[in-house]
Amino acid sequence: MRLKIPQYEAIYKKRKQTVEPVFGIIKSVLRFRQFSLRGIFETDNEWSLVCLAYNIKRMFKMSMTS
């Protein structure tokens, strides 16, 4: 019901255009759907590697267009 309130609707729209596409790209393009390791420390490290791979891929693509 919160989405009916204009204030919350604006916040949700902003979230949709800034954060959600990154997770979609990580899931579809990088094919990362589940963690291989267990534990907070290990999953934090694994997630950091996934984010690093995403950022390197994005930087490379941006350098090719410039």
Secondary structure, DSSP 8 states (H G I E B T S, - for coil): -GGGSHHHHHHHHHHHHHTHHHHHHHHHTS---S-SS-SHHHHHHHHHHHHHHHHHHHHHHHHHH-
